[in-house]
Amino acid sequence: MKSEEFIRSIDKGDIRPLYFLYGDESYLIGKGVKKLLSRLVPEDLRDFNLNLYYGNECSANEIVATAQTLPMFAEWRVVLVKNSDKLPPIALETLSNYVRNPSPTTCLLFLGEKIDQRKKFFTEIKKRGELVEFKRLYENQMLPFIMGEAAEQGKKFRPDAAEMLICFSDNNLQELVSQIEKIALYAGDRGIIEVDDVKAVVSDTRVNTVFELANSIGEKNLEKGLRNLQSLMHDGEAPLLILSMLTRHFRQLWKILELIEKRVPAAEIGKRVGVHPYFLQGVLRQSRNFRVRELSGIFEKFFALDLALKSGRWNPALALERLVMEICGNG
């Protein structure tokens, strides 16, 4: 089951007695747990009907005994087991016996990072409950996510402000939500969040320089690109974040170039690629500085540099400087 289906099923009241929530997006897992709890156990009854265990600190017999206990003054008991991927094989065997015949008044909820669907424990859960995967959001899912989180704060982002915020999230939802909360507080009584609000919360220098770096490289302006890069490195910006931002920018340029070659109108290009009109004319001009074969080579460089930076084999500043020179045609 996908995470979106899990949320929809809760909204419909279609609750299963067994769930295993897993994946690499811990923020979304936590939000899913909160939603399920709010549906099943009222706040004032959680002392009686919510039990928390940790897979590396408890026994399977404890979990089973609690799961078989009837709820008090409520329809459901929720038994939450965190770090469930730390449960030893013998515990999984014991739990498999319970999973084959779960209590209809208990929601037994396991949380972990990874699962092995070849194991009997997981196949049994899949038969009588749900395995729910929470993946990192794709790039085209980030804007709706920001809009949704902002709505919970009673705010609405203008698309260009949201695009700017995405560039600094590094796909880290916990950090992104924290920034949204800060920006919402900064906006005060205003319901619409503007680009200037994002700039005020995220350092002005950082915002401007990162965008300038992407644009200067897209324009093949070597002098300006090296100056922007030096400023970012001097301010302590993470090399992998810089590379991530450049990769995102050039992915947009590639998509735009392909659409230009198909003679798609500019306004339609913006909609298809997800570029707000505020930025569109600039990236349209930049896309004409490249050919598809050239962009393919640039992405090979991005991939090689990503591996090198993560392995610590290259000096980050020198490696990024070399990348800027090569893209601008001087390497």
N, C-alpha and C positions, 0 to 999 in steps of 0.2 A: 504493500500500500504506500502511495506517495503521501508526503506530509500534507498537501493540500486536501487530499481525500479524507485524511484523518480529521482535519479541522472541520470539514463539511459534515462528516458523520456525527461529530459532537454537537454541532449546531442543530442537526436533525433529531438528536436524542437517540441515535443508533449506537448504543454503547456495548462493547464486548467485554467479557470477563477477564481477558488476557491481552496485554500489549507488550511488545518489546520495541522501544524507541531507540534508534541508533543513528549514527552518522557523524560527520565532522562539523556540523553547525550547532554548537552547544546552545547558542542564544535561542534558536528556533525550537530546539527540544524543550528548553525551559519554558518557553512561551506556550508550547503545546501542553505541557504538564499543568500549567496554571489554568489553562482553559478547561481541561478535563476536570480538575479539582473544583473549579467554580461551578461546573455543571452537576457534580455528584455529591459534594460534601459542603454544606453551609459553613461559613466561618465559625459560627458559635458552636458547631458540633465536631470540629476537627480534633479536639483533644480526645474524643471518644472513638472517632471513625477514620483517623488517618494515622498510619504506622509507617515509619521510615527505617529502612535497613541499608547497610552497605555490603556489597557482595564480598568484599575482602575482610569483613569483620564479623559476619554472622554465620549461623548454620542454616542449612536448608530446612531442618525440622522447625526452627523458629518461624521462618517465613510461612511454612505450610500451616502450622498451628494457628498463626494469626489470621491467615487467609480463610481458614475454616470457621473463624469466629463470626457470629452474626453481628450485624451493625446495631448500634444503640440509637434509638430515636430517629433513625434515618433509613432510607432505602438501600444505601450502599455503604460499604466499607472500602477504603482505598489502601492498598498495601504498596508502597513505593520502594523499589530496590535500586539504589544507585550503584554505580560501578559493577553492574551485573556481568560485564565481560571478565571480571576477576573471580567469578564463582568457579571453584574447582570442579573437575569432571564428576566426582562422586556426588557433589551437591546438585549438579544438573540432572543426574540420574534420579535422585530423590524428588526433585521438582517436576521431572517429567511425569511421574506417577500422579502428582496433583493436577498437572496440566491436562491430562487425559480426562479428568472429571472435576473441573473447577467449580467452586461455589458460585451459584447464580447471584448471590448478593454481595460478592466481592469483586472489585476490579484490581487485579494484580498487575502492577505496572513496572516493567524492567527498563532500566536505562543503561546504555553502554555505547562505546564508540564503534565496535565492530561485532559482526556475527559470523557464524559459520553454518550456513543453511544445510550442510551435509549432516550435521549432528541431529540426533533424534529429538533433543530438547526443542530445537527451533522448528523442526518439521511438525511437531505436535502443537506448538503455539500457532503456527500458520493454519492448522486445521481448525482450531477452536477459538482463535483470536486473530491478532494482526501483528505482522512485522512492519514497522513504519520507519522508512528511511528519511532522514533530514540531510539533504545535500546543501553544499554551498550554493548560493544564488548565482545564476548566470547574469551576465552583464545587463541583458534586457529585462531582468527582474528587479534590478536595483531601484529604478525610478518608482515603480508601483509600491515597492516596500517603503521607500522614504515617504511617499504620499500617505500611505496607511498609518505609519508611525506618527507622522505629523498630525493626522486627523485625530488620533487619540489624545494629542496635546491641544486639540482645538485650533490647529493651524493648518495652513495650506502653503506649500512651497510653489513659487513660480518655477517653471521647468528649467530655466537657465540657472537659478539658484541651486536647484536639486542636482543638476549636472555638475556644477562646481563642487558640491559636497561629495559626490560620488568619487571624484578624482582623488580625494584624500582619505577615503575609507579603506583602501587596500582590501576590499571585500571582507572586512572585519565588521560584522554586524553589531557586536557589542560596542565597539568604538563608535560606529555610525549612530547608534541609538543614543549614546551619551552626548554626541555632538548635537543631535536633533533636540534633545532636552535642553541643552545649554542655549541653543539658538532660539528656541521657543521662549525661554525665560528672558532672553535679551530683547526679543520682539515685544514683550509686554502685552499690552491690550490689542496690538495690531494682529489681525487674523492672517494676513498675507506675509510670507517671508520672502525677502528680496535678496539679490546678490550681495548688496552691501551688508546685510545681516550676517551672511555666511562669512564675508571678509572680516567683519568685526570680531567674530568668535574664533575663527581660524586666522592665525597671524597674517596680516596684510602682505608682508614681505614674502612669506611662504607661498600664499595664493598666487600673487602676481608673478613671482619668479618661476614657479612650476608651469604655469600657463605660457609664459614667455618662452621657456625652454622648448616646450612642445611646438609652439608656433615658429620659433626661430629655426628649428631643425626642419620643420615642414617647409619653411621658406628657403631652406638650404643657405641660411645666413650663418656661416661658420663663426665669424667673430662674435656675433651676438649670442650664438648658442654656447660657445665656450665660456663666455662671461656669465651667462645665466647658470650654467652648470657649476662654475666655480663658486658662485654665490650660494647655491644650494648646499654644496658640500661644506662650505665654510660655516653655514648655519646648522650643520649636523644632520641634514636630511638623510634618511636611510637610502642607501643605493638601490636596494630592491624595490622600494616604493617609487623611486625615480624611474627605474626600468619598467615597472608595472604601468605607470602613467604613460610612458612613451609607447609601450606596446598597445595600450588602449587607443591612443591618438592615431597611431598608424593603422590600426585595424579599421578605424573609421575612414581614413583616407583611402584604404584599399576598396572598401565597400562603395564609397562615393565614386571612385574612378571607374569601377565596373558599371555603375549605373549611368555615369556620364557617357560611357562608350555605347550604352544601349539607348542613348538619347532620352533618358527619363528627365522630365522637367525638374528644375531646381527645388521647387516647393515640395514635390513628391519625394525627391531624394532625402530632404530633411526628415520627412515623416518615416520613410523606410529605415533610415539609418539611426534615427532617434537623436538627431542633432537639432537643437533649438535654433530658430531663426537668428537669435542673438549671436551665434557662433558660425552660422552656416556659410556666409560669404567668404569668411577667412579660410575655412577648411576646403571649400570649393577651389579657391585659388591655389592652395597648397597641393591639392591632389593632382593638379596639372603639371607639377614639377616631377612626377614619377610615372613609371610604367609598371605594369603588373609584374613583369619578370624582375624588375628592380626591387619591388616591394617584397617579392618572394625571398630574395636574397637578404633583405633587411630582417625579415622574420627569422631566418636561419641564424643571423647574428644575435638577435634577441634571445633565442633559445640557448645558443652556446654561452652567452654572457650570463644568463640566469643560472645555468648549471655551474659555471665557474665561480660566480659570486657565492652560491650556496655551499660550494665545496671549499671556499677560501683559497683557491689556487691563484687568483689574480688580485692585484691591487685595485680596489674598487674605483678610486678616483682616476687612475690611469686607464683602466678598462673602459669607463664611461666616456672619458675624453677621446679615446681611440674610436669609440662607437660614433660619437658626434662627428668626428672628422671623416669617417668612412661614409656616413649617410650624406653629409654635405659635399661629398665628392673630392675630399682632400686627404683621404687615407690610403 
